[in-house]
Amino acid sequence: MTMAQEQDVVDLLLDQHNQIKGLFAQLAGAQGERKRELFQDLVRLLAVHESAEEIVVHPAAKRAAEVEQLVAERLHEEDEAKRELADLYDLGVEHPDFDTRLAKFADAVIRHASHEESEEFPALRRDVPAEELVRMAGALRAAEAMAPTRPHPHSGESAAANLLAGPPLALFDKLRDGVRDWRQSNA
């Protein structure tokens, strides 16, 4: 078995949280094209991560751990984050307000991750069998493969909304990403 096959959903999400925190740290000191690339990586990772969490993790946490109010709070935070990430994306890394708004956004995202890590993840570990947590990691990866690569704040925050809207939005996002990457490589 490979490491990815043995990794459970909580470990996978913790790894992703660390990647997100690392991208925020790198962005804080970046300039020019490197800053744009890092921000594109952050947008892609956050959009995919949150969509997949809404499809796989939050419903399981609600069922298993009787933490419905905590999950509702996390979903609300994720909805606000989608809106702010979309606004930052539209603003662009060159805008004079970008760094200030990014710093506030980073604080909110890190606070959100800390809540998940201290409240939701321990409940999952306590109430969901280890084999199911491993299967959930596979389901999370599958959900990420079909998730949008950009925030779509008007698409909804439920698992059903993500399952219905996610694949067509992901296709559109991946086409846009491909065109953007092609233009940048030919500039």
C-alpha positions in Angstrom: 0.0 0.0 0.0 1.2 3.5 -0.8 1.2 6.4 1.7 -1.8 8.0 -0.2 -3.8 4.7 0.2 -3.2 4.6 4.0 -3.7 8.3 4.7 -7.0 9.0 6.3 -9.2 12.0 5.5 -8.1 13.9 8.6 -4.4 13.5 7.8 -5.1 14.6 4.2 -6.9 17.7 5.3 -4.2 18.6 7.8 -1.6 18.3 5.0 -3.7 20.6 2.9 -4.2 23.1 5.7 -0.4 23.2 6.0 0.0 23.8 2.3 -2.5 26.6 2.5 -0.7 28.2 5.4 2.6 27.8 3.5 1.2 29.6 0.4 0.0 32.5 2.6 3.4 32.8 4.1 5.1 32.7 0.7 2.6 35.2 -0.7 3.4 37.7 2.0 6.9 38.3 0.7 6.3 37.7 -3.0 6.4 40.3 -5.8 5.4 40.4 -9.5 5.0 37.3 -11.5 5.9 35.0 -8.6 3.1 36.6 -6.5 0.6 36.1 -9.2 1.6 32.4 -9.6 1.4 31.8 -5.8 -2.0 33.5 -5.6 -3.2 31.3 -8.5 -2.0 28.2 -6.6 -3.7 29.4 -3.5 -7.0 30.1 -5.3 -7.0 26.7 -6.9 -6.1 24.9 -3.7 -8.7 26.7 -1.6 -11.5 26.4 -4.1 -10.9 22.6 -4.6 -10.3 22.0 -0.9 -13.5 23.8 0.3 -15.7 22.2 -2.3 -14.5 18.7 -1.5 -14.9 19.3 2.2 -18.5 20.4 1.7 -19.2 17.3 -0.3 -17.4 14.7 1.8 -16.3 15.9 5.2 -19.0 18.1 6.6 -21.9 15.7 6.0 -20.0 12.9 7.6 -19.1 15.0 10.6 -22.8 16.0 11.0 -23.9 12.4 10.9 -21.2 10.9 13.0 -20.4 13.5 15.7 -23.5 15.4 16.5 -21.7 18.7 15.8 -24.3 20.1 13.4 -23.9 23.7 14.9 -20.1 23.6 14.5 -20.4 22.4 10.9 -23.0 25.1 10.2 -20.5 27.7 11.5 -17.7 26.2 9.3 -20.0 26.3 6.3 -20.8 29.9 6.9 -17.1 30.7 7.2 -16.4 28.9 3.9 -19.2 30.8 2.2 -17.7 34.1 3.4 -14.2 32.9 2.3 -15.5 32.0 -1.2 -16.8 35.6 -1.5 -13.7 37.2 -0.3 -11.4 35.0 -2.5 -13.5 35.8 -5.5 -13.2 39.5 -4.7 -9.4 39.2 -4.2 -9.2 37.3 -7.5 -11.1 40.1 -9.3 -9.0 42.8 -7.5 -5.7 41.3 -8.8 -2.4 41.1 -7.0 -1.3 44.5 -8.4 -4.1 46.4 -6.7 -2.9 48.7 -3.8 -5.4 47.1 -1.4 -4.6 43.5 -2.3 -1.9 42.9 0.4 -4.0 44.3 3.2 -7.1 42.4 2.2 -5.1 39.2 1.6 -3.6 39.5 5.2 -7.1 39.8 6.7 -8.3 36.9 4.5 -5.3 34.8 5.6 -6.2 35.4 9.2 -9.8 34.3 8.7 -8.8 31.2 6.7 -6.2 30.1 9.3 -8.7 30.7 12.1 -11.3 28.6 10.2 -8.7 25.8 9.8 -7.9 25.9 13.5 -11.6 25.5 14.3 -11.8 22.5 12.0 -8.6 21.0 13.5 -9.7 21.5 17.1 -13.5 20.7 16.9 -14.5 18.9 13.7 -11.5 16.6 13.1 -11.3 15.2 16.6 -15.0 14.4 16.4 -14.4 12.5 13.2 -11.5 10.6 14.7 -13.6 9.7 17.7 -16.9 8.7 16.0 -15.9 7.4 12.5 -14.1 4.0 12.2 -10.5 4.2 10.9 -11.3 2.2 7.7 -14.1 4.7 6.8 -11.7 7.7 7.4 -9.3 6.1 4.9 -12.2 5.6 2.4 -13.2 9.2 2.9 -9.7 10.3 1.9 -10.3 8.5 -1.4 -13.7 10.2 -1.7 -12.2 13.6 -0.9 -9.6 13.1 -3.7 -12.3 12.1 -6.2 -14.4 15.2 -5.2 -11.3 17.4 -5.6 -10.7 16.0 -9.1 -14.1 17.3 -10.2 -14.2 20.5 -8.1 -14.0 24.0 -9.5 -10.6 25.6 -9.5 -12.0 29.1 -8.7 -14.4 30.3 -6.0 -18.0 30.4 -7.0 -19.7 32.1 -4.1 -23.2 31.9 -5.7 -23.1 28.2 -6.3 -24.1 27.3 -2.7 -22.4 25.7 0.2 -24.2 22.4 0.6 -23.0 19.0 -0.6 -25.9 18.8 -3.1 -25.1 22.3 -4.5 -21.4 21.3 -4.9 -22.3 18.0 -6.6 -24.7 19.6 -9.0 -22.8 22.8 -9.9 -19.2 21.6 -9.3 -18.5 19.5 -12.4 -19.7 22.0 -15.0 -18.0 24.9 -13.1 -14.8 22.8 -12.9 -14.8 22.2 -16.6 -15.3 25.9 -17.3 -12.6 26.8 -14.8 -10.1 24.3 -16.2 -10.7 25.7 -19.7 -10.1 29.2 -18.5 -7.0 28.1 -16.6 -5.7 26.4 -19.8 -6.2 29.5 -21.9 -4.6 31.7 -19.3 -1.6 29.4 -19.0 -1.3 29.2 -22.8 -1.4 33.0 -23.1 1.2 33.3 -20.4 3.5 30.8 -22.0 3.2 32.6 -25.3 3.6 36.1 -24.0 
